[in-house]
Amino acid sequence: MQVEFHGAAGEVTGSLHLVIAAGKRILLDCGLMQGSRESEARNVDPFPFEPSQIDALVVSHAHIDHIGRVPLLVKRGFSGPIFVQHAGADLMPVMLLDSASLAESDALRANRKRGAGEPEVQPLYAREDVELAMEQVRGLPYGSRQEIVPGVEITFRDAGHILGSCIIELWADGRKLVFSGDLGPKGTPILRDPELVRDADLVLMESTYGDRNHRERADTLHELGDIFESAWRDRGNVLIPAFAVGRSQELLYWFAKYWDQWQLSRWKIFLDSPMAAKVVSVYDRHAELFDQEALQVWKDKPNPFRLPNLHISASTAESMAINQFESGAIIIAGSGMANGGRILHHLKYNLGRRNAHMVFVGYQAEGTLGRRLVEGAKWVRIHGRDYRVNAQKHTIGGLSAHADQRGLMEWYAGFDQHPPLVLVHGEDKARETLAGEIGERHGIRVELVRPGMVLEV
């Protein structure tokens, strides 16, 4: 068995790993590169392999940095099956159709500004490309070992990151590879904790937060309640950039659980994302994947997805109408790193207001607008215009959907032996720190791969 690393190898987006075994070529993830303009420009580059020669694609979960180039892969010649957990299969078209719509809008905007003689900008893929790709998707349950092509078997284990997220176990050539996908922290609302795996010949593990530990969740929730109280006193709005899958549903869960304590009935709460609304319906269909605490909240509290003052904005007109509110609004909108989507329009209206509050509840990748705001930028450019940043900012690390250093180390320690370990999906500082900690504790050498590297299993 051989593994080639082509994406999320020294960065946190663009997950793409190729396994060559049993005479077959199996792709693990096919994610979009996000962040700076230079990073995103790489999405149009040729794949470092011939797509038509890939026998199967196995997807860890439905976040865009893990599935965002799947329609492009199909468009360029891949015709094999795409394996994903059942809930992930329901989420994929929601995510990819939104991605296609954004790509088409960006191309339209770029072409309006195109100078004479400049070539027309084409979207990375269109909605019809997504529909074609979805015909190749095959949903699988957790815990079932299945042959996906001759000589290659896989099992999905719950990764606890988003609904349908998977740890992938893969057997071929008498060897076993384990790919963590993105691991969630223990105690994540709604979701079950990541499953432990006991044996492997090689482990590929994410390392997004390999150099830090999250705040205790209780402290984080106390801080979030304080932010809402301060914003109410300031007579301002609260803006929360949040991914449509995972973070938005988690926030609504906490809103339901602390409905009375945070006095949320006095606010207007907007989930400004037609995609998030569709994701909510997927969650509704897969309650069998919820943990016991979530089932109890659904029973005893207001339904998190149907709060009495929750407004889900489907149309552009509904989204634009939110900006008539200069105070008293909690606005959850994508994208989670503020590098696109409807949150940009709300930032344009609110960044200059000293009584506005921005709350960042997830990882902000290098080169994104969210990262610049978190790092204290005084001016930012949105849609070609510069905006002064007067709004107050808050970084809430304890709500991350990724395991922190402690959680990653605990998950790796669950293996009975200490199999060779490769760190992916992390920036270098995080990977180097985690490699040092694990290497010292278990006496192993941890590999930090780069794009194009090849390892034998």
C-alpha positions as CSV (number, residue, x, y, z in Angstrom):
1,M,0.0,0.0,0.0
2,Q,1.2,3.5,-0.9
3,V,-0.1,6.9,0.1
4,E,0.4,10.1,-1.8
5,F,-0.4,13.4,-0.2
6,H,-1.7,16.2,-2.4
7,G,-3.7,18.5,-0.2
8,A,-4.1,19.7,3.5
9,A,-0.5,18.8,3.9
10,G,0.8,21.9,5.7
11,E,-2.5,23.8,5.6
12,V,-6.1,23.3,6.8
13,T,-8.0,23.2,3.6
14,G,-8.0,21.2,0.3
15,S,-8.0,17.7,1.8
16,L,-6.7,15.3,-0.9
17,H,-4.9,12.0,-0.3
18,L,-4.4,9.1,-2.8
19,V,-4.1,5.5,-1.7
20,I,-2.6,3.0,-4.2
21,A,-3.3,-0.6,-3.2
22,A,-4.6,-3.9,-4.6
23,G,-3.9,-2.5,-8.1
24,K,-6.5,0.3,-7.4
25,R,-6.3,4.0,-6.8
26,I,-8.5,5.2,-4.0
27,L,-8.9,9.0,-3.2
28,L,-9.6,10.1,0.3
29,D,-11.5,13.4,0.2
30,C,-11.4,16.0,-2.6
31,G,-11.6,19.4,-0.9
32,L,-11.6,23.0,-1.9
33,M,-8.6,25.2,-1.0
34,Q,-9.8,28.2,0.9
35,G,-8.2,31.3,2.3
36,S,-6.2,33.9,0.4
37,R,-6.8,34.7,-3.2
38,E,-3.6,32.9,-4.1
39,S,-4.8,29.7,-2.3
40,E,-8.2,29.8,-4.0
41,A,-6.6,30.3,-7.4
42,R,-5.0,26.9,-7.1
43,N,-8.4,25.2,-7.3
44,V,-8.4,25.5,-11.1
45,D,-5.0,23.8,-11.4
46,P,-4.9,20.3,-12.9
47,F,-5.1,17.5,-10.4
48,P,-1.7,15.9,-9.7
49,F,-3.1,12.6,-11.0
50,E,-5.4,11.6,-13.9
51,P,-9.0,11.8,-12.6
52,S,-10.2,9.1,-15.0
53,Q,-7.8,6.6,-13.4
54,I,-9.2,7.0,-9.9
55,D,-11.3,3.9,-9.0
56,A,-13.2,5.2,-6.0
57,L,-13.5,8.3,-3.8
58,V,-14.1,8.0,-0.1
59,V,-15.3,11.1,1.7
60,S,-14.7,11.8,5.4
61,H,-17.5,14.4,5.7
62,A,-19.4,17.1,3.9
63,H,-17.5,20.3,4.7
64,I,-16.3,22.1,1.6
65,D,-12.6,21.8,2.4
66,H,-13.2,18.0,2.1
67,I,-15.7,17.8,-0.8
68,G,-15.5,21.1,-2.6
69,R,-13.7,19.8,-5.7
70,V,-15.7,16.6,-6.2
71,P,-17.8,18.1,-9.1
72,L,-14.6,19.3,-10.7
73,L,-13.1,15.8,-10.3
74,V,-16.1,14.3,-12.1
75,K,-16.1,17.1,-14.7
76,R,-12.5,16.2,-15.5
77,G,-13.1,12.5,-16.0
78,F,-13.7,10.6,-12.7
79,S,-16.5,8.1,-13.1
80,G,-16.2,5.8,-10.1
81,P,-18.3,5.5,-7.0
82,I,-18.2,8.1,-4.2
83,F,-18.6,6.6,-0.7
84,V,-19.8,8.7,2.2
85,Q,-21.8,8.1,5.4
86,H,-25.6,8.3,4.9
87,A,-26.1,11.7,6.6
88,G,-23.1,13.0,4.7
89,A,-24.7,11.9,1.5
90,D,-27.7,14.0,2.4
91,L,-25.5,17.0,3.2
92,M,-23.3,16.9,0.1
93,P,-25.8,18.3,-2.5
94,V,-26.7,21.1,-0.1
95,M,-23.1,22.1,0.4
96,L,-22.0,21.6,-3.2
97,L,-25.0,23.4,-4.8
98,D,-24.3,26.4,-2.6
99,S,-20.6,26.2,-3.6
100,A,-21.6,26.2,-7.2
101,S,-23.9,29.1,-6.8
102,L,-21.2,31.1,-5.1
103,A,-18.7,30.3,-7.8
104,E,-21.2,31.4,-10.5
105,S,-21.9,34.6,-8.6
106,D,-18.1,35.3,-8.2
107,A,-17.6,34.7,-11.9
108,L,-20.5,37.0,-12.8
109,R,-19.1,39.8,-10.6
110,A,-15.6,39.4,-12.0
111,N,-16.9,39.5,-15.6
112,R,-18.7,42.8,-14.9
113,K,-15.4,44.3,-13.9
114,R,-13.5,42.7,-16.8
115,G,-11.5,45.0,-19.0
116,A,-11.5,45.0,-22.8
117,G,-9.7,42.1,-24.2
118,E,-9.5,40.1,-20.9
119,P,-10.8,36.5,-21.1
120,E,-14.2,35.7,-19.6
121,V,-14.0,34.2,-16.1
122,Q,-15.6,30.8,-15.8
123,P,-16.9,29.3,-12.5
124,L,-15.0,26.3,-11.1
125,Y,-18.1,24.3,-11.7
126,A,-21.9,24.8,-12.2
127,R,-25.0,23.4,-10.5
128,E,-25.4,20.8,-13.3
129,D,-21.9,19.5,-12.5
130,V,-23.0,19.0,-8.9
131,E,-26.1,17.1,-10.0
132,L,-24.0,14.8,-12.2
133,A,-21.5,14.1,-9.4
134,M,-24.3,13.2,-7.0
135,E,-25.3,10.4,-9.3
136,Q,-22.1,8.6,-8.2
137,V,-22.6,8.9,-4.5
138,R,-23.2,5.7,-2.4
139,G,-24.3,6.1,1.2
140,L,-22.9,3.7,3.8
141,P,-23.8,3.3,7.5
142,Y,-21.4,3.6,10.4
143,G,-19.7,0.4,11.6
144,S,-20.2,-1.8,8.5
145,R,-17.0,-3.3,6.8
146,Q,-17.6,-3.3,3.0
147,E,-15.6,-4.0,-0.1
148,I,-15.7,-0.9,-2.3
149,V,-13.6,-2.1,-5.1
150,P,-11.9,-5.6,-5.5
151,G,-9.3,-6.0,-2.8
152,V,-10.1,-2.8,-0.8
153,E,-12.5,-2.7,2.2
154,I,-13.5,0.3,4.4
155,T,-15.4,0.9,7.6
156,F,-16.8,4.3,8.7
157,R,-16.5,5.2,12.4
158,D,-18.2,8.3,14.0
159,A,-15.7,11.2,14.1
160,G,-18.0,13.5,16.2
161,H,-17.2,16.6,14.0
162,I,-20.4,17.2,12.1
163,L,-23.4,15.1,11.3
164,G,-22.1,12.1,9.2
165,S,-18.4,12.8,9.8
166,C,-16.2,9.7,9.6
167,I,-13.0,8.2,10.7
168,I,-12.1,5.9,7.7
169,E,-10.6,2.5,8.2
170,L,-9.2,1.0,5.0
171,W,-7.8,-2.5,4.4
172,A,-5.8,-3.6,1.4
173,D,-2.7,-5.6,0.6
174,G,-2.8,-7.1,4.1
175,R,-2.3,-3.6,5.6
176,K,-4.7,-1.2,7.4
177,L,-4.8,2.6,7.0
178,V,-6.8,4.8,9.4
179,F,-7.7,8.3,8.3
180,S,-9.1,10.5,11.1
181,G,-10.9,12.9,8.9
182,D,-11.7,15.9,11.2
183,L,-12.1,14.8,14.8
184,G,-14.6,16.6,17.0
185,P,-14.0,17.3,20.7
186,K,-15.6,15.2,23.4
187,G,-19.0,16.6,24.6
188,T,-19.9,18.4,21.4
189,P,-23.6,19.2,21.4
190,I,-25.9,17.0,19.4
191,L,-23.1,14.7,18.2
192,R,-21.6,11.6,19.8
193,D,-17.9,11.5,20.8
194,P,-15.3,10.3,18.3
195,E,-14.9,6.6,18.3
196,L,-11.6,5.0,19.2
197,V,-9.8,2.7,16.8
198,R,-7.5,0.0,18.3
199,D,-5.1,-1.0,15.5
200,A,-3.5,0.4,12.3
201,D,-0.4,0.1,10.2
202,L,-0.5,3.8,9.5
203,V,-2.6,6.7,10.9
204,L,-3.3,9.9,9.1
205,M,-4.5,12.4,11.7
206,E,-5.7,16.0,11.5
207,S,-3.9,18.6,13.5
208,T,-5.9,21.8,13.2
209,Y,-5.5,22.7,16.9
210,G,-2.4,20.7,17.5
211,D,-0.7,23.6,19.4
212,R,-3.4,24.6,21.8
213,N,-6.2,23.5,24.1
214,H,-9.7,25.0,24.0
215,R,-11.2,26.8,26.9
216,E,-13.5,24.8,29.1
217,R,-16.9,24.8,27.5
218,A,-18.6,26.1,30.7
219,D,-16.3,29.2,30.6
220,T,-17.0,29.7,26.9
221,L,-20.8,29.5,27.4
222,H,-20.6,32.0,30.3
223,E,-18.6,34.4,28.0
224,L,-21.1,34.0,25.2
225,G,-23.9,34.9,27.6
226,D,-21.9,38.0,28.8
227,I,-21.5,39.1,25.1
228,F,-25.2,39.0,24.5
229,E,-25.8,41.0,27.7
230,S,-23.1,43.6,26.8
231,A,-24.5,43.9,23.2
232,W,-28.0,44.4,24.6
233,R,-26.8,47.2,26.9
234,D,-24.8,48.7,24.0
235,R,-28.0,48.7,21.9
236,G,-26.1,46.9,19.1
237,N,-26.2,43.9,16.9
238,V,-24.3,40.6,17.3
239,L,-22.8,39.1,14.1
240,I,-21.7,35.5,14.1
241,P,-19.9,34.1,11.0
242,A,-20.7,30.4,11.2
243,F,-20.5,27.4,8.9
244,A,-23.9,26.2,7.7
245,V,-23.1,22.7,8.7
246,G,-22.3,22.0,12.4
247,R,-21.6,25.4,14.0
248,S,-25.0,27.0,13.1
249,Q,-26.9,24.0,14.6
250,E,-24.7,23.9,17.7
251,L,-25.3,27.6,18.3
252,L,-29.1,27.1,18.1
253,Y,-28.7,24.2,20.5
254,W,-27.1,26.4,23.1
255,F,-29.7,29.1,22.4
256,A,-32.4,26.6,23.3
257,K,-30.6,25.3,26.4
258,Y,-29.8,28.8,27.8
259,W,-33.0,30.4,26.4
260,D,-34.1,31.8,29.8
261,Q,-30.7,32.4,31.3
262,W,-29.5,34.5,28.4
263,Q,-32.9,36.3,28.0
264,L,-32.9,35.4,24.3
265,S,-36.6,36.1,24.0
266,R,-35.9,39.8,23.8
267,W,-33.7,39.4,20.7
268,K,-34.5,38.9,17.0
269,I,-32.5,35.9,15.9
270,F,-31.7,35.5,12.2
271,L,-30.2,32.4,10.6
272,D,-29.4,34.1,7.3
273,S,-28.5,31.1,5.2
274,P,-30.8,29.1,2.9
275,M,-28.2,26.4,3.0
276,A,-28.3,26.2,6.8
277,A,-32.1,25.9,6.6
278,K,-31.7,22.9,4.4
279,V,-29.0,21.5,6.7
280,V,-31.5,21.8,9.6
281,S,-33.9,19.5,7.7
282,V,-31.1,16.9,7.2
283,Y,-30.4,17.0,11.0
284,D,-34.2,16.5,11.6
285,R,-34.0,13.3,9.4
286,H,-31.0,11.9,11.3
287,A,-31.9,12.2,14.9
288,E,-30.7,8.6,15.4
289,L,-27.2,10.0,15.3
290,F,-27.8,12.5,18.2
291,D,-26.3,11.9,21.6
292,Q,-28.5,11.4,24.7
293,E,-28.1,15.0,26.0
294,A,-29.3,16.4,22.7
295,L,-32.4,14.1,22.7
296,Q,-33.2,15.4,26.2
297,V,-32.8,19.1,25.2
298,W,-35.2,18.4,22.3
299,K,-37.7,16.9,24.8
300,D,-37.4,19.6,27.6
301,K,-36.6,22.9,25.9
302,P,-37.8,24.9,22.9
303,N,-36.9,23.0,19.7
304,P,-33.5,24.5,18.8
305,F,-34.4,24.6,15.2
306,R,-37.8,26.2,15.8
307,L,-37.2,28.9,18.4
308,P,-40.1,31.3,18.6
309,N,-38.1,34.4,17.5
310,L,-35.9,32.6,15.0
311,H,-36.2,33.9,11.5
312,I,-34.6,31.8,8.7
313,S,-33.8,34.0,5.7
314,A,-34.2,32.1,2.5
315,S,-34.4,34.8,-0.1
316,T,-32.0,37.6,-0.9
317,A,-34.7,40.1,-0.1
318,E,-35.2,38.6,3.4
319,S,-31.4,38.8,3.9
320,M,-31.3,42.4,2.9
321,A,-34.2,43.3,5.1
322,I,-32.1,42.3,8.2
323,N,-29.9,45.4,7.7
324,Q,-32.8,47.7,8.7
325,F,-32.1,46.6,12.3
326,E,-29.4,48.7,13.9
327,S,-29.8,47.0,17.3
328,G,-31.4,43.9,18.9
329,A,-30.5,41.4,16.2
330,I,-28.3,38.3,16.5
331,I,-27.3,37.4,13.0
332,I,-25.8,34.0,12.2
333,A,-24.6,33.8,8.6
334,G,-22.0,32.1,6.4
335,S,-19.3,31.8,5.6
336,G,-17.7,30.7,8.8
337,M,-14.4,32.4,7.9
338,A,-16.1,35.5,6.5
339,N,-14.5,34.8,3.1
340,G,-17.8,34.9,1.2
341,G,-21.5,34.5,1.6
342,R,-24.1,36.7,3.3
343,I,-22.1,37.6,6.4
344,L,-20.1,40.0,4.2
345,H,-23.1,42.2,3.6
346,H,-23.9,42.3,7.3
347,L,-20.3,43.2,8.1
348,K,-20.5,46.1,5.6
349,Y,-23.4,47.5,7.5
350,N,-22.1,46.9,11.0
351,L,-18.3,47.1,11.0
352,G,-18.2,50.8,11.5
353,R,-20.6,50.7,14.5
354,R,-18.9,50.8,17.9
355,N,-21.9,49.2,19.5
356,A,-21.8,46.2,17.2
357,H,-20.2,42.9,18.3
358,M,-18.5,40.3,16.1
359,V,-18.3,36.8,17.6
360,F,-15.9,34.3,15.9
361,V,-16.7,30.8,17.0
362,G,-14.4,28.7,14.7
363,Y,-11.0,28.4,13.1
364,Q,-10.1,31.3,10.8
365,A,-7.6,30.1,8.2
366,E,-4.7,32.2,7.0
367,G,-5.6,34.7,4.3
368,T,-9.4,34.9,5.2
369,L,-11.2,38.0,6.2
370,G,-12.1,36.4,9.5
371,R,-8.4,35.9,10.3
372,R,-7.7,39.6,9.5
373,L,-10.5,40.7,11.8
374,V,-9.5,38.4,14.6
375,E,-5.9,39.7,14.3
376,G,-7.1,43.3,14.8
377,A,-7.3,44.8,11.3
378,K,-8.4,48.5,11.4
379,W,-9.5,48.5,7.8
380,V,-10.8,45.7,5.6
381,R,-11.8,45.5,2.0
382,I,-15.1,43.9,1.1
383,H,-16.4,43.7,-2.5
384,G,-13.8,46.3,-3.6
385,R,-14.5,48.9,-1.0
386,D,-12.6,49.6,2.2
387,Y,-14.4,49.6,5.6
388,R,-13.2,50.9,9.0
389,V,-13.4,48.3,11.8
390,N,-15.0,49.9,14.9
391,A,-17.1,46.9,16.0
392,Q,-16.0,45.0,19.0
393,K,-14.6,41.5,18.3
394,H,-14.8,38.3,20.4
395,T,-13.0,35.0,19.7
396,I,-14.8,32.1,21.3
397,G,-12.4,29.1,21.1
398,G,-14.4,26.7,23.2
399,L,-17.0,26.1,20.6
400,S,-14.7,24.6,18.0
401,A,-15.9,21.6,16.1
402,H,-12.2,20.3,16.1
403,A,-10.5,18.4,18.9
404,D,-7.8,20.4,20.6
405,Q,-4.3,19.2,21.3
406,R,-5.4,17.2,24.4
407,G,-8.2,15.6,22.4
408,L,-6.0,14.7,19.5
409,M,-3.4,13.1,21.8
410,E,-6.1,11.1,23.6
411,W,-7.5,9.8,20.4
412,Y,-4.1,8.6,19.1
413,A,-3.4,7.1,22.5
414,G,-6.5,4.9,22.0
415,F,-4.5,2.7,19.6
416,D,-3.2,-0.5,21.4
417,Q,0.3,-0.1,19.8
418,H,1.8,3.1,18.7
419,P,1.4,2.9,14.9
420,P,3.3,5.3,12.5
421,L,1.6,8.6,12.5
422,V,1.3,11.3,9.8
423,L,-0.1,14.7,10.6
424,V,-2.3,16.4,8.0
425,H,-4.9,19.2,8.0
426,G,-2.8,21.6,10.1
427,E,-0.6,24.7,9.7
428,D,3.1,24.0,10.4
429,K,3.1,25.6,13.9
430,A,0.3,23.4,15.0
431,R,1.7,20.2,13.4
432,E,5.2,20.7,14.7
433,T,4.0,21.3,18.3
434,L,1.7,18.2,18.2
435,A,4.4,16.1,16.6
436,G,6.8,17.0,19.4
437,E,4.3,16.2,22.2
438,I,3.2,12.8,20.7
439,G,6.8,11.9,19.8
440,E,8.0,12.6,23.3
441,R,5.1,10.7,25.0
442,H,5.1,7.6,22.8
443,G,8.7,7.4,21.6
444,I,7.8,7.6,17.9
445,R,8.8,9.7,14.9
446,V,5.8,11.7,13.6
447,E,5.8,12.5,9.9
448,L,4.8,16.0,8.7
449,V,4.0,15.5,5.0
450,R,4.2,18.0,2.2
451,P,2.2,18.0,-1.1
452,G,3.7,15.4,-3.4
453,M,5.2,13.2,-0.7
454,V,4.7,9.4,-0.9
455,L,4.8,6.9,2.0
456,E,4.8,3.1,1.9
457,V,2.6,1.3,4.4
